[in-house]
Amino acid sequence: MKVSSRLAVVCAALALLPASCGPIAAGKEPPVDFAFTMGGRQRTLAELRGRPVVLVLMRTAEMSSQAYMTEVTAAFRATGGAIRYLVLTLEPAEAPLVAPFAEFMGLPFEVGVAERAVAEGRTALGVLPAAPITLIFDSSGRVFDAASGVVRAEELGRAIARALGR
């Protein structure tokens, strides 16, 4: 799906798609950046550049987001560290629950809290469809692929392989 307009258009279109929509103008849009809190420390997406990243935006209280962690964990284990995984909740007020949630779910990847601007649609991602949302960034921080809703581990693995050029 080639897109020449803002990432907001892409994210709005994701609400209509049940799964991955393939490469999204890979390398055409500027790199995406926003802040998040990880382990009590403020970080930015820009700090993760240099290696592809799977970013899952979710809500800890939503059943679909909770169920999706099983698929994301399976994809994480299958890729063997070739790509970085990061899960961020879109609920800044729920920050104290993030670490216990990750521990309870047995999540083997980093989990944090997205800044309020992400949940409010005030970043380059624009207004987001319903969580969970999966974004795959290339090593330069540009969106390579995106999906809204629960994506099977196998499909996520295929998208990751494309991002890695396999």
Secondary structure by P-SEA (a helix, b strand, c coil): ccccccaaaaaaacccccccccccccccccbbbbbbbcccccccccccccbbbbbbbbbcccaaaaaaaaaaaaaaaaacccbbbbbbbcccccccaaaaaaaaacccbbbbbcccccccccccccccccccbbbbbcccccccccccccccaaaaaaaaaaaacc
